[in-house]
Amino acid sequence: MVGLQDEVERFNNLLLSLPHKYKIVIAGNHDLTFDLKYQENLVRNFPQTSDVNAAEIKKSLKNCIYLEDSEIIIEGYKIYGSPWSPTFFNWAFNLDKGPDIAAKWDLIPKDTEILITHGPPYGILDLCYDGVHGGCEDLLGKVLEIKPLIHLFGHIHETYGVMNNEYTTFINGSNCTLRYDPINDPLVFDLPIKK
């Protein structure tokens, strides 16, 4: 899957079938057609995407709230979503560690309560099969600074699960294994109703 129109429409229909009032979606490194900067590589690697328009593809997601370096307040909770992760081969929404990716994390509002990123912060549910931590140090610094209640992510398929520190519940919700077998159960959490 690279985010072709029919793939996005099927996903949009799946979202429609779900009973949840709010469905929040961010892109990730496999959502090649969503990344405007990736368009040249996309056509070279996937010629069938030559007529794909990233803005139009994103508009196809009508049954959810799509966040890309943006925020929304739902039921009183400020939620921020970002698709970026450190450079990893030749995928979409990748930026080099250091100033490039730190500039994206600097966009996260300090009062964010629920943070959704594609990849994890360094050292938190980010251990790869080869023993290397695949998370982002710059993201870790931002998360420790803003202390969201919840930080949701995926990307590192090998470290599905939940962990907590003093301030934040971290959820790696990767439902697929490293071989893309969708065997992990959805992770559900509750938040108190804000008055």
LUMDRENKOL-725517 format. One line per 2 residues: their letters; for each residue x, y, z of C-alpha. Coordinates in Angstrom, 3 decimals. Layout:
% residues N
a) X Y Z  ... $
This chain:
% residues 195
mv) 0.000 0.000 0.000  1.255 3.436 -0.935 $
gl) -1.903 5.503 -0.555  -3.456 5.135 -3.988 $
qd) -6.912 6.631 -4.432  -8.709 3.265 -4.222 $
ev) -6.736 2.308 -1.088  -7.631 5.575 0.619 $
er) -11.286 5.197 -0.390  -11.390 1.655 1.055 $
fn) -9.864 2.952 4.289  -12.368 5.813 4.346 $
nl) -15.224 3.299 3.965  -13.793 1.229 6.820 $
ll) -13.784 4.353 8.995  -17.418 4.976 8.078 $
sl) -18.328 1.480 9.281  -16.901 2.127 12.763 $
ph) -19.342 3.301 15.455  -17.039 5.848 17.093 $
ky) -18.094 9.488 17.197  -14.587 10.794 16.496 $
ki) -11.943 9.082 14.380  -8.581 10.816 14.234 $
vi) -6.059 9.833 11.567  -2.473 10.819 10.869 $
ag) -0.285 9.643 8.010  2.957 7.742 8.373 $
nh) 5.941 6.625 6.370  3.913 4.218 4.204 $
dl) 1.405 6.916 3.189  3.543 7.976 0.266 $
tf) 0.877 9.876 -1.651  0.151 12.135 1.329 $
dl) 3.652 13.655 1.410  4.083 16.509 -1.080 $
ky) 7.885 16.408 -0.667  7.895 12.736 -1.637 $
qe) 6.112 13.182 -4.994  9.242 12.937 -7.176 $
nl) 10.420 9.732 -5.461  6.891 8.393 -5.531 $
vr) 6.527 8.581 -9.306  10.004 7.128 -9.833 $
nf) 9.309 4.155 -7.538  5.588 3.754 -8.284 $
pq) 4.844 4.987 -11.846  1.124 4.329 -11.344 $
ts) 1.057 7.358 -9.042  2.067 9.915 -11.692 $
dv) -1.346 11.596 -11.635  -1.788 11.513 -7.844 $
na) -2.407 14.825 -6.097  -1.565 14.789 -2.368 $
ae) -4.130 17.467 -1.493  -6.901 15.583 -3.308 $
ik) -5.939 12.264 -1.710  -6.178 13.832 1.753 $
ks) -9.607 15.262 0.917  -10.774 11.678 0.288 $
lk) -10.654 11.088 4.039  -14.137 12.368 4.813 $
nc) -15.032 9.982 7.649  -12.364 11.115 10.088 $
iy) -10.395 14.068 11.335  -7.056 14.118 9.515 $
le) -4.255 15.831 11.427  -0.944 16.804 9.854 $
ds) 1.086 19.097 12.063  -2.223 20.378 13.333 $
ei) -4.481 20.299 16.364  -8.096 19.963 17.319 $
ii) -10.006 20.207 20.583  -12.465 17.378 21.162 $
eg) -14.540 17.110 24.325  -12.212 19.665 25.915 $
yk) -8.962 17.787 25.131  -6.338 19.406 22.924 $
iy) -5.112 16.780 20.455  -2.141 17.280 18.151 $
gs) -1.118 14.972 15.314  2.056 14.742 13.238 $
pw) 3.183 12.166 10.637  6.957 12.671 10.843 $
sp) 9.642 10.207 11.897  13.446 10.178 11.611 $
tf) 14.859 9.288 8.193  14.498 5.569 7.596 $
fn) 15.385 4.337 4.110  13.362 6.191 1.467 $
wa) 9.896 6.649 2.927  7.374 9.450 3.226 $
fn) 7.308 11.964 6.084  10.950 11.332 6.991 $
ld) 13.286 14.059 8.188  16.865 13.943 9.416 $
kg) 17.396 13.945 13.169  18.487 17.255 14.609 $
pd) 17.275 20.664 13.415  15.077 19.342 10.574 $
ia) 12.845 17.100 12.647  13.148 19.267 15.773 $
ak) 11.504 22.090 13.807  8.438 19.865 13.341 $
wd) 8.312 18.965 17.039  8.585 22.657 17.920 $
li) 5.166 23.096 16.273  3.535 20.990 19.007 $
pk) 1.615 23.325 21.344  2.850 23.276 24.935 $
dt) -0.681 22.613 26.212  -1.194 19.474 24.103 $
ei) -2.935 16.801 26.166  -3.083 13.995 23.616 $
li) -0.150 13.727 21.230  -0.337 11.480 18.167 $
th) 2.869 10.937 16.201  3.766 8.254 13.715 $
gp) 6.961 7.267 15.486  7.899 6.947 19.156 $
py) 10.194 9.052 21.284  13.644 7.573 21.852 $
gi) 13.775 4.827 24.471  10.010 4.435 24.837 $
ld) 8.454 1.376 23.188  10.932 1.801 20.334 $
lc) 13.199 -1.256 20.511  13.745 -2.766 17.067 $
yd) 14.377 -6.436 16.304  18.135 -5.763 16.073 $
gv) 18.310 -4.192 19.550  18.542 -0.628 18.246 $
hg) 16.221 2.083 19.556  14.259 3.457 16.593 $
gc) 12.701 6.416 18.387  13.512 10.087 18.021 $
ed) 15.648 11.887 20.625  14.257 15.266 19.591 $
ll) 10.697 14.016 20.074  11.620 12.646 23.504 $
gk) 12.848 16.085 24.522  9.590 17.698 23.387 $
vl) 7.432 15.069 25.133  9.349 15.480 28.395 $
ei) 8.884 19.244 28.070  5.137 19.333 27.381 $
kp) 4.138 16.223 29.393  0.996 15.187 27.492 $
li) -1.473 12.907 29.278  -1.337 10.419 26.398 $
hl) 1.201 9.919 23.612  0.012 7.574 20.846 $
fg) 2.306 6.260 18.129  3.258 3.197 16.111 $
hi) 5.967 2.758 13.451  8.135 0.361 15.483 $
he) 6.074 -2.783 15.018  8.180 -4.898 17.376 $
ty) 7.348 -2.917 20.524  3.547 -2.867 20.652 $
gv) 2.260 -2.043 24.119  1.772 0.541 26.856 $
mn) 4.060 2.123 29.417  3.818 5.073 31.789 $
ne) 6.076 7.601 33.361  5.097 10.084 36.052 $
yt) 3.130 12.291 33.624  2.345 10.421 30.407 $
tf) 0.842 7.152 29.230  2.701 6.009 26.108 $
in) 0.860 3.740 23.685  2.548 1.974 20.778 $
gs) -0.556 0.814 18.956  1.158 -1.006 16.069 $
nc) -1.435 -3.587 15.174  0.864 -5.316 12.666 $
tl) 4.010 -7.286 13.325  7.303 -6.565 11.593 $
ry) 6.054 -8.790 8.748  2.802 -6.782 8.546 $
dp) 0.647 -9.523 10.077  -2.267 -7.707 11.818 $
in) -2.268 -9.771 15.009  -2.092 -7.180 17.799 $
dp) -5.365 -6.208 19.427  -6.483 -2.580 19.403 $
lv) -5.453 -0.734 22.555  -8.284 1.125 24.267 $
fd) -7.986 3.779 26.953  -10.469 5.966 28.798 $
lp) -10.227 9.642 29.644  -12.265 11.419 32.293 $
ik) -15.061 13.631 30.998  -14.072 17.276 31.251 $
k) -16.603 19.572 32.858 $
